[in-house]
Structure formats: structure tokens, C-alpha cells
Amino acid sequence: QVQLVESGGGLVQTGDSLRLSCAFAGRDFSSYSIGWFRQAPGKEREFVAVIREGGPIKKYADSVKGRFTISKDNAKTTVYLQMNSLKPEDTAVYYCVARLYYSVNYYSSSVYPNWGQGTQVTVAS
């Protein structure tokens, strides 16, 4: 059983930074690919970023590439999403997701069986 708990969301201004955290509880953290999705009001849930288990491979949505950075701390079994140069269009509920081993369909929400409860990020213009 895997539990994911997000934290770090909040209300910021355009151009500000935030760091989201996803605390992983369960076995075999090192075997999980962990990522982030987001969902804005009235919009589809969309992929943001993922970090592959065991290695440095990271994938990002084009909309956040160069601004967001995903990282992990194996000792703390925590994954982070550093978000810089935030824009109003980044406003959404951000969800941490996890799956055992990497999927080539990493951008699809359907491949992740484990989801956190979400944390709200609001970027004011």
C-alpha cells in the first residue's frame, strides 16, 4: 500500500516560486516512478513532470519546461517540484502520483494507480 501526501501549495504572485513536496509512505520507494499532475477548474487533468525510479531520467510538460524542476530525496522518501517563474495559468490543484516502475506512457494519468489528495496552487496576476 502506497500513500502520497502533498504539501507546499499556496497563493503567490506572478513570477514567484513555490516548492511542492510529496511524502511517500510504503515499501520500495526506489522502485517507483513518481510524478505530478495538475487540474485547473473546468479543465482536464494534465501531466506536469515525472522522475524515474533509480535514475536521473526526468520528463516535463512543454508548458513547464525550464521553469519547473522535479527531484527526489531517497533518504526522506520525498519528491519535490520546484516551481519558478510562476504564471497565472499554473493555477491548479497539483497531485502527486506514483507507479511501480516507469511507463513510456508517463504523461497519461491512467498509468498511475497511486494518487495524493492534492494541494492548491494559486498564482495571482
GIKADA-V487179 format. One record per residue. RES is the residue in one letter. PHI is phi in radians with two decimals (none if undefined). D_LAST is the distance of its C-alpha to the last C-alpha in whole Angstrom. Layout:
# GIKADA-V487179
RES&PHI&D_LAST, RES&PHI&D_LAST
This chain:
# GIKADA-V487179
Q&none&40, V&-1.99&37, Q&-2.14&34, L&-2.16&30, V&-2.23&28, E&-1.57&24, S&-2.71&23, G&1.85&20, G&-1.24&17, G&2.93&14, L&-1.85&11, V&-2.35&9, Q&-1.69&6, T&-0.94&5, G&1.62&9, D&-1.33&11, S&-2.15&14, L&-2.52&15, R&-2.14&19, L&-1.59&20, S&-2.13&24, C&-2.25&26, A&-1.54&30, F&-1.73&33, A&-2.12&36, G&2.58&39, R&-1.64&41, D&1.07&41, F&-0.87&38, S&-1.17&39, S&-1.69&39, Y&-1.82&36, S&-1.48&33, I&-2.21&30, G&-2.55&27, W&-2.32&23, F&-2.14&22, R&-2.49&19, Q&-2.47&19, A&-1.61&16, P&-0.98&17, G&1.32&19, K&-2.12&19, E&-1.26&22, R&-1.19&22, E&-2.28&22, F&-1.19&23, V&-2.03&21, A&-2.85&24, V&-2.59&27, I&-2.16&30, R&-1.37&33, E&-1.09&36, G&1.26&38, G&-2.66&37, P&-1.52&34, I&-1.22&33, K&-2.32&29, K&-2.22&28, Y&-2.34&24, A&-1.22&22, D&-1.00&21, S&-1.20&18, V&-2.07&18, K&-1.04&21, G&1.55&20, R&-2.00&17, F&-1.88&19, T&-2.36&22, I&-1.76&24, S&-2.62&27, K&-2.46&30, D&-2.10&32, N&-1.14&36, A&-1.14&37, K&-1.69&34, T&0.76&34, T&-2.34&30, V&-1.99&28, Y&-2.05&25, L&-2.23&21, Q&-1.48&20, M&-2.03&16, N&-1.97&15, S&0.85&12, L&-1.14&10, K&-2.13&8, P&-0.98&6, E&-1.26&10, D&-1.45&11, T&-1.07&10, A&-3.11&14, V&-1.54&17, Y&-1.81&19, Y&-2.01&23, C&-1.53&25, V&-2.31&28, A&-2.61&32, R&-2.54&35, L&-1.29&38, Y&1.26&38, Y&-1.17&36, S&-2.08&36, V&-1.17&36, N&-1.67&34, Y&-1.03&31, Y&-1.48&28, S&-1.73&30, S&-1.11&29, S&-1.20&32, V&-1.55&34, Y&-1.89&32, P&-1.43&35, N&-2.02&33, W&-2.32&29, G&-1.46&28, Q&-1.48&26, G&1.71&22, T&-2.39&20, Q&-1.45&16, V&-2.10&13, T&-2.18&10, V&-1.98&7, A&-1.50&4, S&-1.51&0
